[in-house]
Amino acid sequence: MPEQPRKLKTRPQFLRVAGRGRKVAMPGLVLQVLAQDDAVAARAGFTVTKKVGNAVVRNRTRRILREALRQVAREEAVGAVDLVLIGRDATRKRRFSDVVNDLRHAMRKGGALSS
């Protein structure tokens, strides 16, 4: 079973991915991908702005993204990359299977999948 991505935790880590990484926009999310040179496992961070809604809505959106990444990581081989998943207002309005497909397509397009 593939290893689950670890967490990006600090603002400089997020800014590094945003500044140097590739950006792939999909209807249900935005994915930023940056290849790591020195790491073996993928790292992931999640962000949802206040434009999406209040704290309850943002947390629900973040949970949807986290579970979608967990499902894709179970099925596909994720390379040594830093991922930032940005939730959109449409994330919670789309069916979960569509969000998973958006993420899978974005990860292929961004070069995050090793397969």
C-alpha atoms as one frame of an Amber mdcrd trajectory, in Angstrom:
protein
   0.000   0.000   0.000   1.450   3.433  -0.944   2.454   5.802   1.820   0.037
   8.603   2.692   1.354  12.131   2.057   2.751  13.963   5.069   1.739  17.541
   5.918   3.039  20.907   4.823   2.791  22.953   7.994   4.504  26.326   7.771
   3.776  29.393   5.673   7.232  29.355   4.017   6.562  25.806   2.792   3.274
  26.905   1.224   4.881  30.015  -0.310   7.718  27.931  -1.771   5.224  25.697
  -3.581   3.178  28.696  -4.730   6.240  30.554  -6.006   8.144  27.774  -7.753
   5.531  25.101  -8.412   3.185  24.318 -11.280  -0.425  25.395 -10.939  -3.287
  23.306 -12.343  -6.830  24.700 -12.112  -9.802  22.350 -12.241 -13.519  23.029
 -11.696 -13.465  21.620  -8.158 -10.015  22.671  -6.943  -6.662  24.243  -7.722
  -3.517  22.136  -7.321  -0.001  23.482  -6.919   2.799  20.937  -7.415   6.516
  21.306  -6.713   8.972  18.426  -7.162  11.181  17.733  -4.129  14.859  17.003
  -4.584  15.754  15.527  -1.216  12.632  13.731  -0.015  11.132  10.334  -0.591
   7.515  10.867   0.485   5.017  13.386  -0.787   3.858  16.249   1.415   0.484
  17.934   1.144  -1.128  21.104   2.439  -4.682  22.363   2.179  -5.977  25.899
   2.014  -9.444  27.360   1.684  -9.971  31.121   1.699 -12.663  33.049   3.523
 -14.296  33.779   0.168 -15.528  30.170   0.196 -17.529  30.616   3.391 -17.451
  30.605   7.154 -15.274  28.295   9.259 -17.727  25.392   9.095 -17.868  25.538
   5.282 -14.090  25.937   4.950 -13.410  22.976   7.252 -15.883  20.799   5.361
 -14.217  21.779   2.077 -10.806  20.941   3.545 -12.081  17.529   4.720 -13.396
  16.788   1.226  -9.999  17.636  -0.293  -8.129  15.602   2.324 -10.242  12.515
   1.690  -9.973  12.928  -2.094  -6.166  13.022  -1.789  -6.229   9.997   0.509
  -8.262   8.073  -2.066  -6.040   9.055  -5.013  -2.885   8.231  -3.019  -4.287
   4.771  -2.258  -4.872   4.041  -5.952  -1.919   5.799  -7.610   1.794   6.137
  -6.929   2.438   9.716  -5.824   5.979  10.912  -6.465   8.241  12.936  -4.180
   6.374  16.222  -4.504   4.908  18.990  -2.408   1.208  19.454  -3.082  -1.014
  22.362  -2.112  -4.723  21.793  -2.676  -6.769  24.967  -2.788 -10.478  24.590
  -2.190 -12.995  26.468  -4.286 -16.616  27.301  -3.680 -17.464  24.593  -6.231
 -15.548  21.943  -4.238 -18.380  21.297  -1.806 -21.069  21.636  -4.485 -19.594
  18.924  -6.738 -20.112  15.234  -6.229 -17.241  13.630  -4.336 -16.396  11.334
  -7.254 -16.033  14.416  -9.486 -13.669  16.045  -6.969 -11.573  12.848  -6.895
 -11.458  12.790 -10.708 -10.520  16.496 -10.789  -7.671  15.816  -8.364  -6.446
  12.746 -10.246  -6.473  14.669 -13.551  -4.716  17.679 -11.981  -2.038  15.445
 -10.434  -1.370  13.775 -13.805  -1.227  17.149 -15.542   1.033  18.597 -12.833
   3.417  15.623 -12.864   2.688  14.491  -9.312   1.923  10.881 -10.173   4.847
   8.568 -10.798   2.857   6.054 -12.807
